[in-house]
């Protein structure tokens, strides 16, 4: 959702933040126009980042995600959920998987 770019731009502003997890970050064309400055902030952060996205996300294509993250600083991980749309991935069917991905990421920090 829209919270991801805003939270992303706070990563380097808050000392206590040790990493960043995004579920379905909007990196598509429209989102880039609306949130470009937020994108830049999270991508330039040297703190570890995990981006989780469905391969059928309606806001961002896998190619757009990879293009954006290719210039990102620090440790960047991606996890693609095969066949999932943006809103499907946010639904209850994927909750357990999201929790597990986040916990694994936290444990690795």
Residue pairs with C-beta under 8 A, 6 or more apart in sequence:
1 24
1 26
1 90
2 26
2 35
4 22
4 23
4 24
4 25
4 26
5 25
5 26
5 31
5 35
5 38
5 39
5 42
6 35
6 38
7 20
8 20
8 22
8 25
8 38
8 39
8 41
8 42
8 45
9 37
9 38
9 41
9 42
10 17
11 17
11 20
11 41
11 42
11 45
11 47
12 41
12 44
12 45
12 47
17 47
18 47
18 48
18 109
19 47
19 48
19 49
19 50
19 105
19 106
19 109
20 42
20 45
20 47
20 48
20 49
20 50
21 49
21 50
21 52
21 101
21 102
21 105
22 42
22 49
22 50
22 51
22 52
23 52
23 53
23 89
23 90
23 98
24 52
24 53
24 54
24 57
24 59
24 60
24 86
24 89
24 90
25 51
25 53
25 60
25 65
26 35
26 59
26 60
27 39
27 59
27 60
27 64
27 65
27 68
28 59
28 60
28 61
28 64
29 64
30 59
31 59
31 60
32 39
39 68
42 49
42 72
43 68
43 69
43 71
43 72
43 73
44 72
44 73
45 73
45 74
46 73
46 74
47 74
48 74
48 75
48 76
48 77
48 105
48 108
48 109
49 72
49 74
49 75
49 76
49 77
50 77
50 78
50 79
50 101
50 102
50 105
51 65
51 69
51 76
51 77
51 78
51 79
52 78
52 79
52 80
52 81
52 89
52 98
52 101
53 60
53 62
53 65
53 78
53 79
53 80
53 81
53 89
54 80
54 81
54 83
54 84
54 85
54 86
54 88
54 89
55 62
55 80
55 81
55 82
55 83
55 84
56 83
56 84
56 85
56 88
57 84
57 85
57 86
57 89
58 85
58 86
59 86
60 86
62 80
65 78
66 78
69 76
69 78
77 105
79 101
81 89
81 94
81 97
84 94
88 94
89 98
